Amino acid sequence: MTRLYYFTLLLCVACTASKRTGSFESASSSIVINGKLFSSVYQQKAAEYKALCFQAYNIARLRLDQYTTPSAKPRAIITDIDETVLDNSDYAVHQALQGKDYEPESWYEWTSRAAGDTVPGAPGFLNYAASKGITVFYITNRDERERAGTLQNLAKYHLPNADNEHLILRQTISSKEERRQKVLNDYDVILFIGDNLADFSALFDKKAFVEREQNTRITAAQFGNRFIVLPNPVYGDWEGALFNYNRYTTAQKDSALKVSARHY
């Protein structure tokens, strides 16, 4: 009876999913798109993903508490937003189930909803930092069109410094180095937090796959010290580097993955 019950339950779930999406098989046969779906489900469902996020923010709190370097400047933290503070896996799943990758217009529609959940550990840590008198700056590659929705999403979870002064959006270039330096001119920045290596240093701006690995080794002592990294298996410059930052079609990306993936 128990087995029959569970079989019936699974069948009902499968039927519901089929009605909502048409069918998973018809959504896409792409390695990239199906990979993003699978990775997004990991982000949403895996306790291990949540544990990694809590681990990152626990280390961030430890480093904050240990920081004793004197400075005439006020203290601050610079953090990325997407997949660092806000979770956009709902968007990635929505796109994948339609057989689509990231698209600018659909992304704008998503961010205007201010519907992103928070990354585990982020609200607690950022509010803890604020309680210690530390200013939080959000340096993101969202653009001006997304300002209102982004501020609304941050404020929804009562995150500190969720205002125009501390939300630093992309203006002309994706590199965050110039924006980081402006904050560093006036603040003693204790920590940099992000899911993408370009959130930490210009050493990682649009660099080739091999150079990214080399520079990671060069800066190894900073990770878990001043650089706090959040997991993001869905997208990032690691993906761009695989395709040499070319604007490949989905089919071209699939072919490139088959060629580049290591196997025995």
C-alpha positions, 0 to 999 in steps of 0.5 A, a space after each residue: 500500500 505504501 509503495 502504491 501511495 508513493 507511486 501515485 503521488 509521483 505520478 501526480 507530480 509528474 502530470 502537474 509538471 507536464 501541464 505547467 511546462 508542456 513537458 521537460 523533454 520539449 523544453 530544450 535538448 541543449 546541454 547548456 539550458 538543461 545544465 542551467 535548469 539542473 544547477 538552479 534546482 541544486 541552488 533551490 533544493 540542495 541543503 549543501 548549497 545552503 550550507 556553503 552559503 552559511 559557511 561563507 557568511 560565517 567566515 565573513 562574520 569571523 573576519 569582521 570580528 577579528 579586524 583590528 587594523 586602525 584607520 582614519 577612514 570609516 569601515 565598509 563592506 563591498 558586496 555584489 548582489 546577484 547570487 550573493 545577496 539575492 537569489 535569481 534561480 526562479 528566473 533561470 528556471 523560468 527561462 530553462 523551462 522555455 528552452 531559453 538562456 539569459 535574455 536582457 528583456 526577460 531579465 529586466 522584467 524579472 528584476 522589476 518584480 523585486 521578487 528575488 529571495 535572499 541568499 542564505 546567510 546574507 541578511 543576517 550577516 549584513 545586518 550584523 555588520 551594520 549593527 557594528 557601524 560598518 557601511 554596506 555598499 552594493 556594487 552590481 552590474 545591474 543597470 540604471 533601468 533596474 534601480 527601482 526594482 533592485 532597491 525595492 527587492 533589497 528593502 523588502 528584506 530590510 537590508 542595510 544601506 538599501 538606498 541610492 547612495 550605496 547602490 552602485 550600478 553599472 554605467 558604461 563598463 562591466 568592470 567594477 574596479 573603478 567603482 571599487 576604487 571610489 569607495 576605497 578612497 573614502 572607506 576602509 573596506 574590510 571585506 569584498 563579497 561576491 560569487 564571481 571573481 571579478 567582484 574582487 579584483 581587476 585581475 579577473 576582468 574578462 580574463 581567459 580560462 587559464 589566466 583566471 586559474 593562474 590569478 586565483 592561485 596568485 591571490 589564494 591567501 585572500 579567499 576566506 580572508 578578505 575575499 568571501 566567495 559564494 557558490 554560483 554553478 549557474 552562470 558567471 565569468 567562468 562560463 564566459 571564459 569557456 567560450 572566450 567571451 564570444 556571443 555564441 548561440 546555444 548550439 555553439 555553446 553546446 559544441 564547445 562544451 563537448 570539446 572542452 570538458 575533461 573526460 577519460 
